[in-house]
């Protein structure tokens, strides 16, 4: 059984961090190798199930996730199954700090297959899972700390100026 635990400090309110974790429509912006949402709600809640795709090298996996516990803006537990290969529990915590938030992920997983599964986990599974957690946390930090661009007008059009009295 593998265990990976990582945290990152994000300069954003805890509510914004948790909202990003629960918005499956924005997973493509920050989740490591996310390839799309096949089914499920746009915004997650307790008991929701969703199926998504992740692309690793030339292999596309289709995990099925179930939200086991959902307590905004602090805790979100997701149970993940990848076919008959992997079973995992991902615990996402958001801890409020003064003007920022600490986002922590704890991934507990098991590769099915007895001794062959242990060998596959030792060879590649643990490194892939560790990288996915690390890159996803960094992606969330990047998305939340990057300032949003102001709305722009189309080229060739003028912006209407309001009158000042």
C-alpha positions in Angstrom: 0.0 0.0 0.0 1.4 3.4 -1.0 1.1 6.6 1.0 1.9 10.1 -0.4 1.4 13.3 1.6 2.2 16.7 0.2 1.2 20.3 1.1 1.4 23.7 -0.7 0.8 27.2 0.6 -1.4 29.3 -1.7 -2.0 33.0 -1.6 -5.8 32.8 -1.8 -8.7 32.5 0.7 -9.6 29.0 1.8 -13.0 29.3 0.2 -11.4 29.9 -3.3 -9.1 27.0 -2.8 -11.9 24.6 -1.8 -14.1 25.9 -4.7 -11.4 25.0 -7.2 -11.1 21.5 -5.7 -14.9 20.9 -6.1 -15.2 22.4 -9.6 -14.8 19.5 -12.0 -15.2 21.9 -14.9 -11.8 23.5 -14.0 -9.9 20.3 -13.5 -8.2 20.7 -16.9 -6.5 23.9 -15.7 -4.6 22.3 -12.8 -5.0 18.5 -12.5 -1.9 16.6 -13.7 -2.6 15.0 -17.2 -6.3 15.5 -16.9 -7.9 14.5 -20.3 -11.6 15.2 -19.6 -14.7 14.5 -17.6 -16.9 11.7 -18.9 -19.8 11.9 -16.5 -20.7 13.6 -13.3 -21.7 17.0 -11.9 -19.9 20.3 -12.6 -19.7 21.1 -8.9 -19.1 18.3 -6.5 -21.0 17.5 -3.3 -21.1 14.6 -0.8 -22.0 11.3 -2.4 -21.4 12.5 -6.0 -19.8 10.0 -8.4 -17.9 11.1 -11.4 -15.8 9.4 -14.1 -12.9 11.2 -15.7 -9.9 10.5 -17.9 -6.2 10.9 -17.3 -3.5 10.4 -19.9 -0.2 8.9 -18.9 2.3 8.4 -21.7 0.3 6.6 -24.3 -2.2 5.1 -21.9 -5.6 6.6 -21.1 -7.0 5.6 -17.7 -10.6 6.2 -16.7 -10.9 6.5 -12.9 -14.2 6.5 -11.2 -14.4 8.7 -8.1 -16.9 9.0 -5.3 -17.0 11.8 -2.8 -17.1 10.1 0.5 -17.0 13.2 2.7 -17.5 16.8 1.8 -17.1 19.5 4.5 -16.4 23.0 2.9 -14.1 24.8 3.2 -11.8 22.4 5.0 -12.1 18.7 4.1 -12.9 16.6 1.0 -12.4 12.9 0.8 -12.5 11.1 -2.5 -12.5 7.3 -3.1 -10.9 6.5 -6.5 -11.0 3.2 -8.5 -9.1 2.7 -11.7 -10.7 -0.4 -13.1 -9.5 -3.5 -11.3 -5.9 -2.1 -11.0 -5.9 0.6 -8.3 -8.0 1.5 -5.3 -7.2 4.8 -3.6 -8.4 7.3 -1.1 -7.5 11.0 -1.6 -8.0 13.3 1.3 -7.8 17.0 0.4 -7.6 19.5 3.3 -7.6 23.3 3.2 -6.2 25.0 6.3 -6.9 28.7 6.7 -3.9 30.8 7.5 -3.8 34.6 7.9 -4.1 35.8 4.3 -3.4 32.5 2.6 -4.3 28.8 2.7 -2.5 25.6 3.1 -3.7 22.9 0.7 -2.8 19.3 1.7 -3.3 16.1 -0.2 -2.9 12.6 1.3 -3.1 9.7 -1.1 -3.4 6.2 0.2 -3.5 3.7 -2.6 -3.2 0.0 -3.4 -2.2 -1.7 -6.6 -4.2 -4.9 -7.0 -2.3 -8.0 -8.2 -0.5 -9.6 -5.3 3.3 -9.8 -5.8 3.0 -8.6 -9.3 1.1 -5.5 -8.1 3.7 -4.8 -5.5 6.4 -5.0 -8.2 4.5 -2.7 -10.5 4.0 -0.2 -7.7 7.7 -0.3 -6.8 8.8 0.1 -10.4 6.5 2.8 -11.7 3.3 3.2 -9.7 4.7 5.2 -6.7 6.7 7.6 -8.8 3.7 8.3 -11.1 1.4 8.8 -8.1 3.9 11.1 -6.3 4.4 13.2 -9.4 0.7 13.5 -10.0 0.1 14.8 -6.5 3.0 17.2 -6.6 2.2 18.6 -10.1 -1.5 18.9 -9.3 -0.8 20.9 -6.1 1.6 23.1 -8.0 -1.1 23.5 -10.8 -3.7 24.6 -8.2 -1.2 27.1 -6.8 -0.5 28.5 -10.2 -4.2 28.8 -11.2 -5.2 30.5 -7.9 -2.2 32.9 -7.7 -2.2 34.0 -11.3 -4.1 37.3 -11.7 -7.1 37.1 -14.0 -7.0 39.2 -17.2 -9.4 42.0 -17.6 -12.1 41.6 -20.1 -10.9 42.8 -23.5 -12.8 44.0 -26.5 -12.6 42.5 -29.9 -10.0 44.0 -32.3 -11.3 46.9 -34.3 -14.0 47.9 -31.8 -14.0 50.8 -29.4 -14.7 50.6 -25.7 -17.6 52.7 -24.7 -16.7 55.4 -22.1 -19.2 56.4 -19.6 -19.9 60.1 -19.1 -18.6 61.7 -16.0 -20.8 64.4 -14.4 
